């Protein structure tokens, strides 16, 4: 499923809404999550899962082509942990 | 160091939708739930979900492996299972790395 298919699915269930309204709702949904993560915060959607960020230390890497050592700076990376309900639903027979 | 910000929840997402688009609080909460439910339903049917600019929710099938009860040390089989992972888009990774 891609974004446009998500919009279609929501439109089908909500015939009273205009397509551009659905699009704005979906935009706000993902933008708010992204923004909070960019600020270093956490997003908790019970049953679905939780988004957070983790710190990665600086490390020495290697250019895979030349084998030359390079310094990889420390950074913050996104992390997602699926919720209990989600995990169970994926494995329900 | 990163300043600490609180946890964003369904209620906060609904609040923003209410404020920016004027849907009632109940409608806004319903829409948040509907988005999550659509993603969840697609994944339950074995589909990956890809949201451009944000990231992908990707299913992975794990084989059975031997685990250990950390308390007792007793070996137990971990049954094969399907798990959901999230791969952030390059755009989201860049936004988070910059802080």
N, CA and C atoms of all chains as a GROMACS GRO file, in nm:
protein
  576
    1UNK      N    1   0.086  -0.119   0.000
    1UNK     CA    2   0.000   0.000   0.000
    1UNK      C    3   0.089   0.124   0.000
    2UNK      N    4   0.062   0.215  -0.091
    2UNK     CA    5   0.135   0.341  -0.092
    2UNK      C    6   0.041   0.454  -0.051
    3UNK      N    7   0.098   0.571  -0.033
    3UNK     CA    8   0.023   0.685   0.018
    3UNK      C    9  -0.110   0.707  -0.057
    4UNK      N   10  -0.104   0.704  -0.191
    4UNK     CA   11  -0.225   0.730  -0.270
    4UNK      C   12  -0.332   0.623  -0.244
    5UNK      N   13  -0.288   0.500  -0.219
    5UNK     CA   14  -0.385   0.393  -0.190
    5UNK      C   15  -0.445   0.410  -0.050
    6UNK      N   16  -0.366   0.463   0.040
    6UNK     CA   17  -0.418   0.494   0.174
    6UNK      C   18  -0.526   0.602   0.163
    7UNK      N   19  -0.498   0.704   0.082
    7UNK     CA   20  -0.596   0.812   0.062
    7UNK      C   21  -0.726   0.756   0.003
    8UNK      N   22  -0.712   0.668  -0.095
    8UNK     CA   23  -0.830   0.607  -0.158
    8UNK      C   24  -0.912   0.526  -0.057
    9UNK      N   25  -0.841   0.448   0.024
    9UNK     CA   26  -0.910   0.364   0.123
    9UNK      C   27  -0.987   0.452   0.223
   10UNK      N   28  -0.925   0.562   0.264
   10UNK     CA   29  -0.991   0.653   0.358
   10UNK      C   30  -1.110   0.722   0.291
   11UNK      N   31  -1.095   0.757   0.165
   11UNK     CA   32  -1.202   0.825   0.090
   11UNK      C   33  -1.324   0.734   0.079
   12UNK      N   34  -1.300   0.607   0.056
   12UNK     CA   35  -1.407   0.510   0.040
   12UNK      C   36  -1.490   0.500   0.169
   13UNK      N   37  -1.421   0.503   0.284
   13UNK     CA   38  -1.490   0.490   0.412
   13UNK      C   39  -1.552   0.621   0.458
   14UNK      N   40  -1.510   0.732   0.399
   14UNK     CA   41  -1.559   0.864   0.444
   14UNK      C   42  -1.610   0.945   0.325
   15UNK      N   43  -1.721   0.897   0.263
   15UNK     CA   44  -1.769   0.962   0.140
   15UNK      C   45  -1.810   1.109   0.160
   16UNK      N   46  -1.833   1.148   0.287
   16UNK     CA   47  -1.874   1.286   0.313
   16UNK      C   48  -1.756   1.383   0.306
   17UNK      N   49  -1.634   1.330   0.300
   17UNK     CA   50  -1.516   1.418   0.298
   17UNK      C   51  -1.465   1.438   0.156
   18UNK      N   52  -1.413   1.560   0.131
   18UNK     CA   53  -1.349   1.588   0.002
   18UNK      C   54  -1.212   1.522   0.001
   19UNK      N   55  -1.167   1.488  -0.120
   19UNK     CA   56  -1.034   1.425  -0.132
   19UNK      C   57  -0.924   1.513  -0.076
   20UNK      N   58  -0.937   1.644  -0.098
   20UNK     CA   59  -0.829   1.732  -0.050
   20UNK      C   60  -0.830   1.741   0.103
   21UNK      N   61  -0.947   1.721   0.165
   21UNK     CA   62  -0.951   1.719   0.312
   21UNK      C   63  -0.880   1.596   0.365
   22UNK      N   64  -0.906   1.482   0.300
   22UNK     CA   65  -0.839   1.358   0.342
   22UNK      C   66  -0.689   1.372   0.325
   23UNK      N   67  -0.651   1.432   0.215
   23UNK     CA   68  -0.508   1.451   0.188
   23UNK      C   69  -0.444   1.538   0.297
   24UNK      N   70  -0.514   1.645   0.337
   24UNK     CA   71  -0.460   1.733   0.442
   24UNK      C   72  -0.450   1.660   0.576
   25UNK      N   73  -0.550   1.577   0.605
   25UNK     CA   74  -0.547   1.502   0.731
   25UNK      C   75  -0.425   1.408   0.733
   26UNK      N   76  -0.404   1.338   0.623
   26UNK     CA   77  -0.292   1.243   0.616
   26UNK      C   78  -0.158   1.318   0.621
   27UNK      N   79  -0.154   1.433   0.553
   27UNK     CA   80  -0.031   1.516   0.558
   27UNK      C   81   0.000   1.558   0.702
   28UNK      N   82  -0.101   1.607   0.772
   28UNK     CA   83  -0.080   1.652   0.910
   28UNK      C   84  -0.035   1.534   0.996
   29UNK      N   85  -0.100   1.421   0.979
   29UNK     CA   86  -0.068   1.302   1.058
   29UNK      C   87   0.082   1.269   1.050
   30UNK      N   88   0.133   1.254   0.928
   30UNK     CA   89   0.274   1.214   0.915
   30UNK      C   90   0.370   1.329   0.945
   31UNK      N   91   0.328   1.452   0.912
   31UNK     CA   92   0.415   1.566   0.938
   31UNK      C   93   0.433   1.590   1.089
   32UNK      N   94   0.326   1.573   1.165
   32UNK     CA   95   0.335   1.593   1.311
   32UNK      C   96   0.428   1.488   1.374
   33UNK      N   97   0.419   1.366   1.324
   33UNK     CA   98   0.506   1.261   1.377
   33UNK      C   99   0.651   1.293   1.342
   34UNK      N  100   0.675   1.328   1.214
   34UNK     CA  101   0.810   1.358   1.169
   34UNK      C  102   0.868   1.476   1.248
   35UNK      N  103   0.786   1.578   1.268
   35UNK     CA  104   0.830   1.699   1.338
   35UNK      C  105   0.871   1.666   1.482
   36UNK      N  106   0.789   1.585   1.548
   36UNK     CA  107   0.820   1.551   1.687
   36UNK      C  108   0.951   1.472   1.696
   37UNK      N  109   0.972   1.382   1.600
   37UNK     CA  110   1.096   1.304   1.599
   37UNK      C  111   1.215   1.395   1.570
   38UNK      N  112   1.197   1.490   1.478
   38UNK     CA  113   1.304   1.584   1.446
   38UNK      C  114   1.343   1.667   1.568
   39UNK      N  115   1.245   1.690   1.657
   39UNK     CA  116   1.272   1.766   1.780
   39UNK      C  117   1.332   1.677   1.889
   40UNK      N  118   1.349   1.550   1.859
   40UNK     CA  119   1.407   1.458   1.956
   40UNK      C  120   1.305   1.396   2.048
   41UNK      N  121   1.176   1.415   2.016
   41UNK     CA  122   1.069   1.361   2.100
   41UNK      C  123   1.028   1.221   2.061
   42UNK      N  124   0.920   1.177   2.122
   42UNK     CA  125   0.871   1.042   2.109
   42UNK      C  126   0.726   1.046   2.063
   43UNK      N  127   0.683   0.944   1.991
   43UNK     CA  128   0.545   0.937   1.945
   43UNK      C  129   0.491   0.802   1.985
   44UNK      N  130   0.383   0.801   2.064
   44UNK     CA  131   0.331   0.675   2.114
   44UNK      C  132   0.188   0.655   2.066
   45UNK      N  133   0.168   0.554   1.984
   45UNK     CA  134   0.035   0.524   1.932
   45UNK      C  135  -0.001   0.385   1.981
   46UNK      N  136  -0.066   0.381   2.097
   46UNK     CA  137  -0.099   0.255   2.164
   46UNK      C  138  -0.163   0.154   2.072
   47UNK      N  139  -0.112   0.033   2.075
   47UNK     CA  140  -0.167  -0.074   1.992
   47UNK      C  141  -0.096  -0.082   1.858
   48UNK      N  142  -0.055   0.035   1.806
   48UNK     CA  143   0.012   0.039   1.676
   48UNK      C  144   0.164   0.028   1.696
   49UNK      N  145   0.217   0.122   1.772
   49UNK     CA  146   0.360   0.119   1.798
   49UNK      C  147   0.410   0.254   1.845
   50UNK      N  148   0.538   0.263   1.872
   50UNK     CA  149   0.598   0.387   1.920
   50UNK      C  150   0.720   0.423   1.838
   51UNK      N  151   0.727   0.551   1.800
   51UNK     CA  152   0.844   0.603   1.730
   51UNK      C  153   0.930   0.679   1.829
   52UNK      N  154   1.060   0.659   1.819
   52UNK     CA  155   1.151   0.738   1.901
   52UNK      C  156   1.280   0.755   1.823
   53UNK      N  157   1.377   0.820   1.883
   53UNK     CA  158   1.506   0.833   1.816
   53UNK      C  159   1.615   0.782   1.907
   54UNK      N  160   1.723   0.737   1.848
   54UNK     CA  161   1.836   0.686   1.925
   54UNK      C  162   1.964   0.752   1.878
   55UNK      N  163   2.052   0.766   1.974
   55UNK     CA  164   2.181   0.829   1.947
   55UNK      C  165   2.280   0.725   1.895
   56UNK      N  166   2.347   0.758   1.786
   56UNK     CA  167   2.454   0.670   1.735
   56UNK      C  168   2.586   0.740   1.758
   57UNK      N  169   2.681   0.670   1.820
   57UNK     CA  170   2.813   0.728   1.844
   57UNK      C  171   2.888   0.748   1.714
   58UNK      N  172   2.981   0.840   1.715
   58UNK     CA  173   3.072   0.855   1.602
   58UNK      C  174   3.154   0.727   1.591
   59UNK      N  175   3.190   0.690   1.469
   59UNK     CA  176   3.270   0.568   1.453
   59UNK      C  177   3.362   0.585   1.332
   60UNK      N  178   3.457   0.494   1.326
   60UNK     CA  179   3.546   0.492   1.210
   60UNK      C  180   3.485   0.399   1.107
   61UNK      N  181   3.462   0.449   0.988
   61UNK     CA  182   3.411   0.365   0.882
   61UNK      C  183   3.516   0.350   0.775
   62UNK      N  184   3.475   0.284   0.668
   62UNK     CA  185   3.567   0.265   0.557
   62UNK      C  186   3.493   0.290   0.427
   63UNK      N  187   3.555   0.358   0.337
   63UNK     CA  188   3.499   0.372   0.203
   63UNK      C  189   3.503   0.233   0.140
   64UNK      N  190   3.385   0.175   0.110
   64UNK     CA  191   3.384   0.036   0.064
   64UNK      C  192   3.455   0.019  -0.069
   65UNK      N  193   3.465   0.126  -0.147
   65UNK     CA  194   3.529   0.114  -0.277
   65UNK      C  195   3.682   0.117  -0.266
   66UNK      N  196   3.731   0.211  -0.185
   66UNK     CA  197   3.876   0.230  -0.179
   66UNK      C  198   3.938   0.169  -0.055
   67UNK      N  199   3.853   0.134   0.043
   67UNK     CA  200   3.906   0.078   0.167
   67UNK      C  201   3.966   0.184   0.258
   68UNK      N  202   3.955   0.308   0.216
   68UNK     CA  203   4.012   0.419   0.293
   68UNK      C  204   3.933   0.443   0.421
   69UNK      N  205   3.998   0.460   0.536
   69UNK     CA  206   3.922   0.488   0.658
   69UNK      C  207   3.861   0.629   0.654
   70UNK      N  208   3.736   0.639   0.703
   70UNK     CA  209   3.670   0.770   0.711
   70UNK      C  210   3.606   0.784   0.848
   71UNK      N  211   3.598   0.906   0.896
   71UNK     CA  212   3.529   0.931   1.023
   71UNK      C  213   3.380   0.945   0.997
   72UNK      N  214   3.299   0.862   1.063
   72UNK     CA  215   3.155   0.876   1.052
   72UNK      C  216   3.109   0.948   1.179
   73UNK      N  217   3.052   1.066   1.165
   73UNK     CA  218   3.012   1.142   1.284
   73UNK      C  219   2.893   1.078   1.357
   74UNK      N  220   2.880   1.104   1.485
   74UNK     CA  221   2.765   1.057   1.560
   74UNK      C  222   2.639   1.123   1.508
   75UNK      N  223   2.527   1.056   1.524
   75UNK     CA  224   2.401   1.115   1.477
   75UNK      C  225   2.282   1.053   1.549
   76UNK      N  226   2.167   1.112   1.525
   76UNK     CA  227   2.044   1.062   1.582
   76UNK      C  228   1.968   0.988   1.473
   77UNK      N  229   1.917   0.869   1.505
   77UNK     CA  230   1.845   0.791   1.404
   77UNK      C  231   1.705   0.754   1.454
   78UNK      N  232   1.611   0.739   1.360
   78UNK     CA  233   1.474   0.702   1.398
   78UNK      C  234   1.466   0.555   1.441
   79UNK      N  235   1.372   0.525   1.527
   79UNK     CA  236   1.352   0.389   1.575
   79UNK      C  237   1.201   0.366   1.592
   80UNK      N  238   1.155   0.248   1.557
   80UNK     CA  239   1.013   0.215   1.572
   80UNK      C  240   0.998   0.082   1.641
   81UNK      N  241   0.911   0.078   1.742
   81UNK     CA  242   0.882  -0.048   1.810
   81UNK      C  243   0.733  -0.077   1.792
   82UNK      N  244   0.700  -0.187   1.726
   82UNK     CA  245   0.558  -0.218   1.706
   82UNK      C  246   0.488  -0.243   1.839
   83UNK      N  247   0.360  -0.208   1.846
   83UNK     CA  248   0.282  -0.229   1.967
   83UNK      C  249   0.240  -0.374   1.981
   84UNK      N  250   0.199  -0.409   2.102
   84UNK     CA  251   0.163  -0.547   2.132
   84UNK      C  252   0.048  -0.597   2.044
   85UNK      N  253  -0.054  -0.513   2.031
   85UNK     CA  254  -0.171  -0.551   1.952
   85UNK      C  255  -0.133  -0.575   1.806
   86UNK      N  256  -0.047  -0.486   1.756
   86UNK     CA  257   0.000  -0.498   1.618
   86UNK      C  258   0.075  -0.630   1.600
   87UNK      N  259   0.165  -0.659   1.693
   87UNK     CA  260   0.243  -0.783   1.683
   87UNK      C  261   0.151  -0.905   1.682
   88UNK      N  262   0.049  -0.898   1.767
   88UNK     CA  263  -0.043  -1.012   1.775
   88UNK      C  264  -0.125  -1.026   1.647
   89UNK      N  265  -0.170  -0.913   1.595
   89UNK     CA  266  -0.253  -0.919   1.474
   89UNK      C  267  -0.175  -0.974   1.355
   90UNK      N  268  -0.047  -0.943   1.349
   90UNK     CA  269   0.034  -0.992   1.237
   90UNK      C  270   0.052  -1.143   1.242
   91UNK      N  271   0.033  -1.201   1.360
   91UNK     CA  272   0.056  -1.344   1.376
   91UNK      C  273  -0.071  -1.423   1.405
   92UNK      N  274  -0.185  -1.355   1.398
   92UNK     CA  275  -0.312  -1.424   1.421
   92UNK      C  276  -0.343  -1.510   1.300
   93UNK      N  277  -0.391  -1.631   1.324
   93UNK     CA  278  -0.419  -1.720   1.209
   93UNK      C  279  -0.553  -1.688   1.148
   94UNK      N  280   2.303   1.935   2.396
   94UNK     CA  281   2.212   1.820   2.405
   94UNK      C  282   2.073   1.861   2.357
   95UNK      N  283   2.000   1.762   2.311
   95UNK     CA  284   1.865   1.783   2.261
   95UNK      C  285   1.774   1.825   2.375
   96UNK      N  286   1.691   1.928   2.351
   96UNK     CA  287   1.596   1.962   2.457
   96UNK      C  288   1.491   1.852   2.465
   97UNK      N  289   1.438   1.832   2.583
   97UNK     CA  290   1.343   1.722   2.594
   97UNK      C  291   1.202   1.773   2.562
   98UNK      N  292   1.134   1.698   2.478
   98UNK     CA  293   0.996   1.732   2.443
   98UNK      C  294   0.910   1.614   2.482
   99UNK      N  295   0.782   1.639   2.503
   99UNK     CA  296   0.694   1.533   2.551
   99UNK      C  297   0.661   1.430   2.444
  100UNK      N  298   0.577   1.338   2.481
  100UNK     CA  299   0.536   1.231   2.390
  100UNK      C  300   0.411   1.271   2.314
  101UNK      N  301   0.416   1.253   2.183
  101UNK     CA  302   0.301   1.282   2.097
  101UNK      C  303   0.210   1.160   2.096
  102UNK      N  304   0.080   1.184   2.112
  102UNK     CA  305  -0.017   1.074   2.115
  102UNK      C  306  -0.128   1.098   2.013
  103UNK      N  307  -0.217   1.001   2.004
  103UNK     CA  308  -0.335   1.016   1.918
  103UNK      C  309  -0.409   1.146   1.947
  104UNK      N  310  -0.423   1.176   2.075
  104UNK     CA  311  -0.499   1.295   2.116
  104UNK      C  312  -0.434   1.421   2.060
  105UNK      N  313  -0.298   1.425   2.060
  105UNK     CA  314  -0.228   1.542   2.007
  105UNK      C  315  -0.247   1.554   1.856
  106UNK      N  316  -0.243   1.440   1.788
  106UNK     CA  317  -0.262   1.442   1.642
  106UNK      C  318  -0.404   1.490   1.610
  107UNK      N  319  -0.500   1.440   1.687
  107UNK     CA  320  -0.640   1.481   1.666
  107UNK      C  321  -0.656   1.630   1.693
  108UNK      N  322  -0.590   1.677   1.796
  108UNK     CA  323  -0.596   1.818   1.834
  108UNK      C  324  -0.546   1.909   1.721
  109UNK      N  325  -0.436   1.867   1.657
  109UNK     CA  326  -0.381   1.946   1.546
  109UNK      C  327  -0.475   1.945   1.426
  110UNK      N  328  -0.535   1.829   1.398
  110UNK     CA  329  -0.630   1.819   1.287
  110UNK      C  330  -0.752   1.908   1.316
  111UNK      N  331  -0.799   1.904   1.439
  111UNK     CA  332  -0.911   1.988   1.482
  111UNK      C  333  -0.878   2.136   1.463
  112UNK      N  334  -0.760   2.174   1.509
  112UNK     CA  335  -0.720   2.315   1.504
  112UNK      C  336  -0.694   2.365   1.362
  113UNK      N  337  -0.627   2.283   1.282
  113UNK     CA  338  -0.589   2.329   1.148
  113UNK      C  339  -0.700   2.313   1.044
  114UNK      N  340  -0.783   2.209   1.059
  114UNK     CA  341  -0.881   2.182   0.954
  114UNK      C  342  -1.024   2.202   1.000
  115UNK      N  343  -1.045   2.218   1.129
  115UNK     CA  344  -1.179   2.248   1.179
  115UNK      C  345  -1.272   2.130   1.196
  116UNK      N  346  -1.222   2.007   1.181
  116UNK     CA  347  -1.307   1.892   1.213
  116UNK      C  348  -1.327   1.890   1.364
  117UNK      N  349  -1.440   1.836   1.408
  117UNK     CA  350  -1.464   1.828   1.553
  117UNK      C  351  -1.358   1.737   1.615
  118UNK      N  352  -1.345   1.745   1.747
  118UNK     CA  353  -1.248   1.661   1.816
  118UNK      C  354  -1.276   1.513   1.792
  119UNK      N  355  -1.403   1.477   1.799
  119UNK     CA  356  -1.440   1.336   1.781
  119UNK      C  357  -1.408   1.290   1.638
  120UNK      N  358  -1.442   1.375   1.540
  120UNK     CA  359  -1.412   1.341   1.401
  120UNK      C  360  -1.261   1.328   1.380
  121UNK      N  361  -1.188   1.421   1.438
  121UNK     CA  362  -1.042   1.422   1.422
  121UNK      C  363  -0.980   1.295   1.480
  122UNK      N  364  -1.028   1.256   1.597
  122UNK     CA  365  -0.978   1.134   1.660
  122UNK      C  366  -1.014   1.012   1.573
  123UNK      N  367  -1.136   1.016   1.517
  123UNK     CA  368  -1.179   0.908   1.430
  123UNK      C  369  -1.091   0.896   1.307
  124UNK      N  370  -1.048   1.010   1.253
  124UNK     CA  371  -0.963   1.009   1.134
  124UNK      C  372  -0.823   0.954   1.166
  125UNK      N  373  -0.771   0.993   1.282
  125UNK     CA  374  -0.641   0.941   1.325
  125UNK      C  375  -0.649   0.788   1.336
  126UNK      N  376  -0.756   0.742   1.400
  126UNK     CA  377  -0.775   0.599   1.418
  126UNK      C  378  -0.790   0.528   1.283
  127UNK      N  379  -0.862   0.595   1.191
  127UNK     CA  380  -0.885   0.536   1.058
  127UNK      C  381  -0.753   0.517   0.983
  128UNK      N  382  -0.664   0.614   0.992
  128UNK     CA  383  -0.534   0.602   0.925
  128UNK      C  384  -0.458   0.482   0.981
  129UNK      N  385  -0.452   0.474   1.114
  129UNK     CA  386  -0.380   0.363   1.178
  129UNK      C  387  -0.442   0.229   1.140
  130UNK      N  388  -0.575   0.227   1.136
  130UNK     CA  389  -0.646   0.103   1.107
  130UNK      C  390  -0.619   0.058   0.963
  131UNK      N  391  -0.615   0.153   0.869
  131UNK     CA  392  -0.588   0.119   0.728
  131UNK      C  393  -0.447   0.062   0.712
  132UNK      N  394  -0.352   0.122   0.781
  132UNK     CA  395  -0.214   0.073   0.772
  132UNK      C  396  -0.208  -0.068   0.831
  133UNK      N  397  -0.269  -0.082   0.947
  133UNK     CA  398  -0.271  -0.210   1.018
  133UNK      C  399  -0.339  -0.318   0.934
  134UNK      N  400  -0.450  -0.284   0.870
  134UNK     CA  401  -0.524  -0.382   0.788
  134UNK      C  402  -0.439  -0.426   0.670
  135UNK      N  403  -0.374  -0.332   0.604
  135UNK     CA  404  -0.290  -0.367   0.488
  135UNK      C  405  -0.180  -0.464   0.532
  136UNK      N  406  -0.120  -0.435   0.647
  136UNK     CA  407  -0.009  -0.518   0.694
  136UNK      C  408  -0.057  -0.655   0.738
  137UNK      N  409  -0.174  -0.658   0.797
  137UNK     CA  410  -0.232  -0.786   0.837
  137UNK      C  411  -0.257  -0.874   0.714
  138UNK      N  412  -0.283  -0.809   0.599
  138UNK     CA  413  -0.302  -0.883   0.475
  138UNK      C  414  -0.169  -0.912   0.404
  139UNK      N  415  -0.060  -0.882   0.472
  139UNK     CA  416   0.070  -0.916   0.416
  139UNK      C  417   0.131  -0.810   0.325
  140UNK      N  418   0.072  -0.691   0.326
  140UNK     CA  419   0.125  -0.583   0.240
  140UNK      C  420   0.219  -0.493   0.318
  141UNK      N  421   0.325  -0.447   0.253
  141UNK     CA  422   0.407  -0.342   0.310
  141UNK      C  423   0.337  -0.209   0.285
  142UNK      N  424   0.367  -0.110   0.366
  142UNK     CA  425   0.304   0.021   0.350
  142UNK      C  426   0.414   0.125   0.331
  143UNK      N  427   0.405   0.198   0.220
  143UNK     CA  428   0.509   0.295   0.189
  143UNK      C  429   0.450   0.436   0.179
  144UNK      N  430   0.496   0.523   0.267
  144UNK     CA  431   0.448   0.661   0.267
  144UNK      C  432   0.565   0.749   0.222
  145UNK      N  433   0.555   0.803   0.101
  145UNK     CA  434   0.668   0.878   0.047
  145UNK      C  435   0.697   0.999   0.135
  146UNK      N  436   0.823   1.026   0.155
  146UNK     CA  437   0.864   1.139   0.238
  146UNK      C  438   0.870   1.106   0.385
  147UNK      N  439   0.810   0.994   0.424
  147UNK     CA  440   0.806   0.955   0.565
  147UNK      C  441   0.886   0.826   0.587
  148UNK      N  442   0.839   0.719   0.524
  148UNK     CA  443   0.910   0.592   0.539
  148UNK      C  444   0.822   0.474   0.503
  149UNK      N  445   0.875   0.354   0.522
  149UNK     CA  446   0.801   0.232   0.489
  149UNK      C  447   0.787   0.143   0.611
  150UNK      N  448   0.671   0.083   0.623
  150UNK     CA  449   0.650  -0.023   0.721
  150UNK      C  450   0.667  -0.153   0.644
  151UNK      N  451   0.764  -0.233   0.686
  151UNK     CA  452   0.801  -0.351   0.610
  151UNK      C  453   0.784  -0.476   0.696
  152UNK      N  454   0.720  -0.577   0.638
  152UNK     CA  455   0.702  -0.704   0.709
  152UNK      C  456   0.825  -0.792   0.690
  153UNK      N  457   0.860  -0.863   0.794
  153UNK     CA  458   0.970  -0.960   0.783
  153UNK      C  459   0.926  -1.090   0.848
  154UNK      N  460   0.956  -1.199   0.780
  154UNK     CA  461   0.923  -1.330   0.836
  154UNK      C  462   1.045  -1.387   0.904
  155UNK      N  463   1.028  -1.417   1.033
  155UNK     CA  464   1.139  -1.471   1.112
  155UNK      C  465   1.127  -1.621   1.122
  156UNK      N  466   1.238  -1.689   1.105
  156UNK     CA  467   1.239  -1.834   1.119
  156UNK      C  468   1.239  -1.872   1.267
  157UNK      N  469   1.205  -1.998   1.293
  157UNK     CA  470   1.212  -2.046   1.431
  157UNK      C  471   1.358  -2.046   1.476
  158UNK      N  472   1.380  -2.009   1.602
  158UNK     CA  473   1.517  -2.014   1.655
  158UNK      C  474   1.510  -2.052   1.803
  159UNK      N  475   1.625  -2.086   1.856
  159UNK     CA  476   1.628  -2.127   1.996
  159UNK      C  477   1.652  -2.005   2.084
  160UNK      N  478   1.567  -1.987   2.181
  160UNK     CA  479   1.585  -1.878   2.276
  160UNK      C  480   1.610  -1.936   2.413
  161UNK      N  481   1.623  -1.848   2.508
  161UNK     CA  482   1.652  -1.894   2.645
  161UNK      C  483   1.572  -1.806   2.741
  162UNK      N  484   1.511  -1.867   2.836
  162UNK     CA  485   1.445  -1.790   2.941
  162UNK      C  486   1.556  -1.722   3.022
  163UNK      N  487   1.561  -1.589   3.019
  163UNK     CA  488   1.673  -1.521   3.083
  163UNK      C  489   1.677  -1.542   3.235
  164UNK      N  490   1.564  -1.574   3.292
  164UNK     CA  491   1.559  -1.592   3.436
  164UNK      C  492   1.608  -1.732   3.477
  165UNK      N  493   1.560  -1.835   3.404
  165UNK     CA  494   1.592  -1.972   3.443
  165UNK      C  495   1.704  -2.034   3.360
  166UNK      N  496   1.734  -1.973   3.243
  166UNK     CA  497   1.838  -2.030   3.158
  166UNK      C  498   1.790  -2.148   3.076
  167UNK      N  499   1.661  -2.180   3.086
  167UNK     CA  500   1.607  -2.295   3.013
  167UNK      C  501   1.589  -2.258   2.865
  168UNK      N  502   1.634  -2.346   2.778
  168UNK     CA  503   1.619  -2.323   2.634
  168UNK      C  504   1.475  -2.345   2.591
  169UNK      N  505   1.421  -2.252   2.515
  169UNK     CA  506   1.286  -2.268   2.461
  169UNK      C  507   1.287  -2.229   2.313
  170UNK      N  508   1.209  -2.300   2.231
  170UNK     CA  509   1.204  -2.261   2.090
  170UNK      C  510   1.124  -2.132   2.074
  171UNK      N  511   1.174  -2.040   1.993
  171UNK     CA  512   1.097  -1.920   1.960
  171UNK      C  513   1.031  -1.949   1.826
  172UNK      N  514   0.898  -1.950   1.827
  172UNK     CA  515   0.823  -1.991   1.709
  172UNK      C  516   0.845  -1.894   1.593
  173UNK      N  517   0.831  -1.945   1.468
  173UNK     CA  518   0.843  -1.854   1.355
  173UNK      C  519   0.735  -1.748   1.363
  174UNK      N  520   0.767  -1.627   1.325
  174UNK     CA  521   0.668  -1.521   1.335
  174UNK      C  522   0.692  -1.413   1.233
  175UNK      N  523   0.588  -1.332   1.214
  175UNK     CA  524   0.598  -1.219   1.124
  175UNK      C  525   0.613  -1.093   1.208
  176UNK      N  526   0.710  -1.013   1.174
  176UNK     CA  527   0.729  -0.888   1.249
  176UNK      C  528   0.722  -0.768   1.154
  177UNK      N  529   0.696  -0.653   1.212
  177UNK     CA  530   0.683  -0.530   1.135
  177UNK      C  531   0.803  -0.441   1.168
  178UNK      N  532   0.868  -0.390   1.066
  178UNK     CA  533   0.979  -0.298   1.089
  178UNK      C  534   0.949  -0.166   1.022
  179UNK      N  535   1.017  -0.062   1.062
  179UNK     CA  536   0.999   0.069   0.999
  179UNK      C  537   1.131   0.114   0.941
  180UNK      N  538   1.128   0.152   0.816
  180UNK     CA  539   1.246   0.209   0.752
  180UNK      C  540   1.214   0.354   0.718
  181UNK      N  541   1.280   0.445   0.787
  181UNK     CA  542   1.254   0.587   0.763
  181UNK      C  543   1.305   0.626   0.625
  182UNK      N  544   1.238   0.720   0.560
  182UNK     CA  545   1.284   0.771   0.432
  182UNK      C  546   1.411   0.852   0.455
  183UNK      N  547   1.487   0.874   0.347
  183UNK     CA  548   1.609   0.954   0.360
  183UNK      C  549   1.575   1.093   0.414
  184UNK      N  550   1.463   1.146   0.369
  184UNK     CA  551   1.419   1.279   0.412
  184UNK      C  552   1.400   1.284   0.564
  185UNK      N  553   1.332   1.182   0.619
  185UNK     CA  554   1.307   1.178   0.763
  185UNK      C  555   1.438   1.156   0.839
  186UNK      N  556   1.523   1.069   0.785
  186UNK     CA  557   1.654   1.045   0.850
  186UNK      C  558   1.733   1.175   0.858
  187UNK      N  559   1.733   1.249   0.748
  187UNK     CA  560   1.808   1.376   0.746
  187UNK      C  561   1.751   1.476   0.847
  188UNK      N  562   1.619   1.484   0.855
  188UNK     CA  563   1.556   1.578   0.949
  188UNK      C  564   1.591   1.542   1.092
  189UNK      N  565   1.594   1.412   1.122
  189UNK     CA  566   1.623   1.367   1.259
  189UNK      C  567   1.771   1.383   1.292
  190UNK      N  568   1.856   1.353   1.193
  190UNK     CA  569   2.001   1.364   1.217
  190UNK      C  570   2.041   1.508   1.246
  191UNK      N  571   1.972   1.601   1.178
  191UNK     CA  572   2.003   1.744   1.197
  191UNK      C  573   1.956   1.794   1.332
  192UNK      N  574   1.845   1.740   1.381
  192UNK     CA  575   1.793   1.774   1.512
  192UNK      C  576   1.727   1.909   1.521
   0.00000   0.00000   0.00000
